[in-house]
Amino acid sequence: MLAKNDVAKVYDTVLSIPGMNEEVKVNFKTSRKNLLLLNKVIERGLNGKETDDKSVSILETIPKEILEELGGIAAELLNKAGLTEMNEKLKSF
């Protein structure tokens, strides 16, 4: 396993690859419910926690099927951007 600092350097290098700043048009359909939940997942990931005290347990109450569907959305976005293989390789770190 790589140290946390080494993993950060690898991600920084990958994000610097020519073409990574190119825009990618992604069209997909999902429910408003899933978009709201996806927003909460992203907020939690960015903040390391929920954004307010009132919604502390919202992600813990989401059924497994919905979480899997959100994972599918994330996978679809990576696929449309052509980043699926790179993401898998980065996960191995």
Secondary structure, DSSP 4 states (H G I P E B T S, - for coil): ---HHHHHHHHHHHHTSTTTTS---------HHHHHHHHHHHHHHHHSS-SSGGGTTTGGGS-HHHHHHHHHHHHHHHHHTT-HHHHHHHHT-
